[in-house]
Amino acid sequence: MTDDSQRNFRSVYYEKVGFRGVEEKKSLEILLKDDRLDTEKLCTFSQRFPLPSMYRALVWKVLLGILPPHHESHAKVMMYRKEQYSDVLHALKVVRFVSDATPQAEVYLRMYQLESGKLPRSPSFPLEPEDEVFLAIAKAMEEMVEDSVDCYWITRRFVNQLNTKYRDSLPQLPKAFEQYLNLEDGRLLTHLKMCSAAPKLPYDLWFKRCFAGCLPESSLQRVWDKVVSGSCKILVFVAVEILLTFKIKVMALNSAEKITKFLENIPQDSSDAIVSKAIDLWHKHCGTPVHSS
């Protein structure tokens, strides 16, 4: 057997016995051994493959700029991040905005508000829509990232990325959703339009909250790998795949309210398959990134 055929045999075998990511994990470990991490190659890897859970937080922190590319600086930079976290948390406790009983996601929100100069005069003030988005993302992130300091920083930078890098792209996603749904199943889109449901779909849940609170975190993190590494367009294909997966149910509903209500609370047991098919659709329509040399 040649080296290539041995490798292909191993890959097919691994996939059959449930270790599809073994080869990918080795490739990522090689990238992570570099003294200076190549963020472009890490982005490309994250676009092509799901990140192994043991490395996800590290890769996200590097790609979101929480950690610098140089390994030798990681410990010192995280020490500063931890100190800043503690200082902000202490300040909020002093002014009695949070206590030990405050839910962790709300603590992250108040920290974010204080650091961005948007802390309201009283914790009893109603939340703004952008605060609700942050809270939903923070709650999902809590399930993905164990360490509270990491969780806060990743949530904060993830939300900042949505508000800056993707600010102009996110409002275009509903139109792109209709375009790709039409390509995949024109009859389904026609049904949505006939029911006047197309403009009333849960676009905020899908595209502003990036499916936080819609998909279970075990599936959602594979979508967020793509968002963190540079593609918000993956969100469009998750939405399209949800419609394709529940086509029979949606076609049987004849009002915008019923369709929207169903899509806001989809059954959770199909989510892994939905995400896998959505990633395949995304690659089909947008191509597969390749490593730059």
Contacts in CASP RR format, 6 or more apart in sequence:
PFRMAT RR
TARGET T0000
AUTHOR 0000-0000-0000
METHOD contacts of the structure
MODEL  1
MTDDSQRNFRSVYYEKVGFRGVEEKKSLEILLKDDRLDTEKLCTFSQRFP
LPSMYRALVWKVLLGILPPHHESHAKVMMYRKEQYSDVLHALKVVRFVSD
ATPQAEVYLRMYQLESGKLPRSPSFPLEPEDEVFLAIAKAMEEMVEDSVD
CYWITRRFVNQLNTKYRDSLPQLPKAFEQYLNLEDGRLLTHLKMCSAAPK
LPYDLWFKRCFAGCLPESSLQRVWDKVVSGSCKILVFVAVEILLTFKIKV
MALNSAEKITKFLENIPQDSSDAIVSKAIDLWHKHCGTPVHSS
1 9 0 8 1.000
7 23 0 8 1.000
10 22 0 8 1.000
10 23 0 8 1.000
11 23 0 8 1.000
14 20 0 8 1.000
14 21 0 8 1.000
14 22 0 8 1.000
14 23 0 8 1.000
21 49 0 8 1.000
21 50 0 8 1.000
21 52 0 8 1.000
24 45 0 8 1.000
24 49 0 8 1.000
24 50 0 8 1.000
24 52 0 8 1.000
25 52 0 8 1.000
27 45 0 8 1.000
28 45 0 8 1.000
28 49 0 8 1.000
28 51 0 8 1.000
28 52 0 8 1.000
28 55 0 8 1.000
28 59 0 8 1.000
29 55 0 8 1.000
31 37 0 8 1.000
31 38 0 8 1.000
31 41 0 8 1.000
31 42 0 8 1.000
31 45 0 8 1.000
32 55 0 8 1.000
32 58 0 8 1.000
32 59 0 8 1.000
34 71 0 8 1.000
35 70 0 8 1.000
35 71 0 8 1.000
35 72 0 8 1.000
36 69 0 8 1.000
36 70 0 8 1.000
36 71 0 8 1.000
37 62 0 8 1.000
37 69 0 8 1.000
37 70 0 8 1.000
37 71 0 8 1.000
38 69 0 8 1.000
39 62 0 8 1.000
39 63 0 8 1.000
39 69 0 8 1.000
40 292 0 8 1.000
41 291 0 8 1.000
41 292 0 8 1.000
42 59 0 8 1.000
42 62 0 8 1.000
42 63 0 8 1.000
42 229 0 8 1.000
43 63 0 8 1.000
43 229 0 8 1.000
43 230 0 8 1.000
43 289 0 8 1.000
44 229 0 8 1.000
44 289 0 8 1.000
44 290 0 8 1.000
44 291 0 8 1.000
44 292 0 8 1.000
45 51 0 8 1.000
45 291 0 8 1.000
46 59 0 8 1.000
46 63 0 8 1.000
46 225 0 8 1.000
46 226 0 8 1.000
46 228 0 8 1.000
46 229 0 8 1.000
47 226 0 8 1.000
47 229 0 8 1.000
47 230 0 8 1.000
47 231 0 8 1.000
47 288 0 8 1.000
47 289 0 8 1.000
48 288 0 8 1.000
48 289 0 8 1.000
50 222 0 8 1.000
50 225 0 8 1.000
51 59 0 8 1.000
51 60 0 8 1.000
51 221 0 8 1.000
51 225 0 8 1.000
53 221 0 8 1.000
56 144 0 8 1.000
56 221 0 8 1.000
56 225 0 8 1.000
57 145 0 8 1.000
57 147 0 8 1.000
57 150 0 8 1.000
57 154 0 8 1.000
58 67 0 8 1.000
59 228 0 8 1.000
60 66 0 8 1.000
60 154 0 8 1.000
60 158 0 8 1.000
60 228 0 8 1.000
61 67 0 8 1.000
61 150 0 8 1.000
61 153 0 8 1.000
61 154 0 8 1.000
62 68 0 8 1.000
62 69 0 8 1.000
63 228 0 8 1.000
63 229 0 8 1.000
64 153 0 8 1.000
64 154 0 8 1.000
64 157 0 8 1.000
64 158 0 8 1.000
64 161 0 8 1.000
64 228 0 8 1.000
65 157 0 8 1.000
66 77 0 8 1.000
66 81 0 8 1.000
66 153 0 8 1.000
66 154 0 8 1.000
66 157 0 8 1.000
67 73 0 8 1.000
67 74 0 8 1.000
67 77 0 8 1.000
67 78 0 8 1.000
68 74 0 8 1.000
68 77 0 8 1.000
78 149 0 8 1.000
81 149 0 8 1.000
81 153 0 8 1.000
82 149 0 8 1.000
85 111 0 8 1.000
85 148 0 8 1.000
85 149 0 8 1.000
85 152 0 8 1.000
85 153 0 8 1.000
88 111 0 8 1.000
88 114 0 8 1.000
88 115 0 8 1.000
89 98 0 8 1.000
89 107 0 8 1.000
89 111 0 8 1.000
91 114 0 8 1.000
92 98 0 8 1.000
92 107 0 8 1.000
92 110 0 8 1.000
92 111 0 8 1.000
92 114 0 8 1.000
93 99 0 8 1.000
97 110 0 8 1.000
97 114 0 8 1.000
97 119 0 8 1.000
97 123 0 8 1.000
98 106 0 8 1.000
98 107 0 8 1.000
98 110 0 8 1.000
98 123 0 8 1.000
102 110 0 8 1.000
104 138 0 8 1.000
104 142 0 8 1.000
104 148 0 8 1.000
104 151 0 8 1.000
105 135 0 8 1.000
105 138 0 8 1.000
105 139 0 8 1.000
105 142 0 8 1.000
106 135 0 8 1.000
108 134 0 8 1.000
108 138 0 8 1.000
108 151 0 8 1.000
108 152 0 8 1.000
108 155 0 8 1.000
108 156 0 8 1.000
109 131 0 8 1.000
109 134 0 8 1.000
109 135 0 8 1.000
109 138 0 8 1.000
110 119 0 8 1.000
110 123 0 8 1.000
111 152 0 8 1.000
111 156 0 8 1.000
112 134 0 8 1.000
112 152 0 8 1.000
112 155 0 8 1.000
112 156 0 8 1.000
112 159 0 8 1.000
113 119 0 8 1.000
113 120 0 8 1.000
113 131 0 8 1.000
115 156 0 8 1.000
127 135 0 8 1.000
133 159 0 8 1.000
133 162 0 8 1.000
133 204 0 8 1.000
133 208 0 8 1.000
133 209 0 8 1.000
134 155 0 8 1.000
134 159 0 8 1.000
136 209 0 8 1.000
136 212 0 8 1.000
136 213 0 8 1.000
137 155 0 8 1.000
137 158 0 8 1.000
137 159 0 8 1.000
137 209 0 8 1.000
137 210 0 8 1.000
137 212 0 8 1.000
138 151 0 8 1.000
138 155 0 8 1.000
139 212 0 8 1.000
139 213 0 8 1.000
140 212 0 8 1.000
140 213 0 8 1.000
140 217 0 8 1.000
140 220 0 8 1.000
141 151 0 8 1.000
141 154 0 8 1.000
141 155 0 8 1.000
141 158 0 8 1.000
142 151 0 8 1.000
143 217 0 8 1.000
144 217 0 8 1.000
144 220 0 8 1.000
144 221 0 8 1.000
144 224 0 8 1.000
145 151 0 8 1.000
145 154 0 8 1.000
158 224 0 8 1.000
158 227 0 8 1.000
158 228 0 8 1.000
161 227 0 8 1.000
161 228 0 8 1.000
162 170 0 8 1.000
162 208 0 8 1.000
162 210 0 8 1.000
162 232 0 8 1.000
165 230 0 8 1.000
166 232 0 8 1.000
169 232 0 8 1.000
169 233 0 8 1.000
170 207 0 8 1.000
170 208 0 8 1.000
170 232 0 8 1.000
173 203 0 8 1.000
173 206 0 8 1.000
173 207 0 8 1.000
173 232 0 8 1.000
173 233 0 8 1.000
173 235 0 8 1.000
173 236 0 8 1.000
174 201 0 8 1.000
174 203 0 8 1.000
174 207 0 8 1.000
176 233 0 8 1.000
176 236 0 8 1.000
177 201 0 8 1.000
177 203 0 8 1.000
177 206 0 8 1.000
177 236 0 8 1.000
177 239 0 8 1.000
177 240 0 8 1.000
178 189 0 8 1.000
178 198 0 8 1.000
180 236 0 8 1.000
180 237 0 8 1.000
180 240 0 8 1.000
180 281 0 8 1.000
180 285 0 8 1.000
181 188 0 8 1.000
181 189 0 8 1.000
181 192 0 8 1.000
181 240 0 8 1.000
181 243 0 8 1.000
182 189 0 8 1.000
183 285 0 8 1.000
184 240 0 8 1.000
184 244 0 8 1.000
184 281 0 8 1.000
185 243 0 8 1.000
185 244 0 8 1.000
185 247 0 8 1.000
188 243 0 8 1.000
188 244 0 8 1.000
188 247 0 8 1.000
188 250 0 8 1.000
188 251 0 8 1.000
189 198 0 8 1.000
191 250 0 8 1.000
191 251 0 8 1.000
192 198 0 8 1.000
192 201 0 8 1.000
192 243 0 8 1.000
192 250 0 8 1.000
192 259 0 8 1.000
195 253 0 8 1.000
195 254 0 8 1.000
195 255 0 8 1.000
195 256 0 8 1.000
195 259 0 8 1.000
196 256 0 8 1.000
197 255 0 8 1.000
197 256 0 8 1.000
197 259 0 8 1.000
197 260 0 8 1.000
200 256 0 8 1.000
200 257 0 8 1.000
200 259 0 8 1.000
200 260 0 8 1.000
201 239 0 8 1.000
201 259 0 8 1.000
201 260 0 8 1.000
201 263 0 8 1.000
202 214 0 8 1.000
202 260 0 8 1.000
202 263 0 8 1.000
202 264 0 8 1.000
205 211 0 8 1.000
205 213 0 8 1.000
205 214 0 8 1.000
205 264 0 8 1.000
206 214 0 8 1.000
206 235 0 8 1.000
206 238 0 8 1.000
206 239 0 8 1.000
207 232 0 8 1.000
207 235 0 8 1.000
207 239 0 8 1.000
210 220 0 8 1.000
210 223 0 8 1.000
210 224 0 8 1.000
210 227 0 8 1.000
210 235 0 8 1.000
211 220 0 8 1.000
211 223 0 8 1.000
211 235 0 8 1.000
211 238 0 8 1.000
212 220 0 8 1.000
214 264 0 8 1.000
214 266 0 8 1.000
215 223 0 8 1.000
215 238 0 8 1.000
215 268 0 8 1.000
215 271 0 8 1.000
215 274 0 8 1.000
215 275 0 8 1.000
216 268 0 8 1.000
216 271 0 8 1.000
218 271 0 8 1.000
218 272 0 8 1.000
219 271 0 8 1.000
219 272 0 8 1.000
219 274 0 8 1.000
219 275 0 8 1.000
220 271 0 8 1.000
220 275 0 8 1.000
222 275 0 8 1.000
222 279 0 8 1.000
223 234 0 8 1.000
223 235 0 8 1.000
223 238 0 8 1.000
223 275 0 8 1.000
223 278 0 8 1.000
226 234 0 8 1.000
226 279 0 8 1.000
226 282 0 8 1.000
227 234 0 8 1.000
227 235 0 8 1.000
231 282 0 8 1.000
231 286 0 8 1.000
233 282 0 8 1.000
233 286 0 8 1.000
234 278 0 8 1.000
234 279 0 8 1.000
234 282 0 8 1.000
237 278 0 8 1.000
237 279 0 8 1.000
237 281 0 8 1.000
237 282 0 8 1.000
237 285 0 8 1.000
238 274 0 8 1.000
238 275 0 8 1.000
238 278 0 8 1.000
240 278 0 8 1.000
240 281 0 8 1.000
241 274 0 8 1.000
241 275 0 8 1.000
241 277 0 8 1.000
241 278 0 8 1.000
241 281 0 8 1.000
242 263 0 8 1.000
242 266 0 8 1.000
242 274 0 8 1.000
243 250 0 8 1.000
243 263 0 8 1.000
244 277 0 8 1.000
245 270 0 8 1.000
245 273 0 8 1.000
245 274 0 8 1.000
245 277 0 8 1.000
246 262 0 8 1.000
246 263 0 8 1.000
246 266 0 8 1.000
249 262 0 8 1.000
250 259 0 8 1.000
250 262 0 8 1.000
250 263 0 8 1.000
253 259 0 8 1.000
253 262 0 8 1.000
END
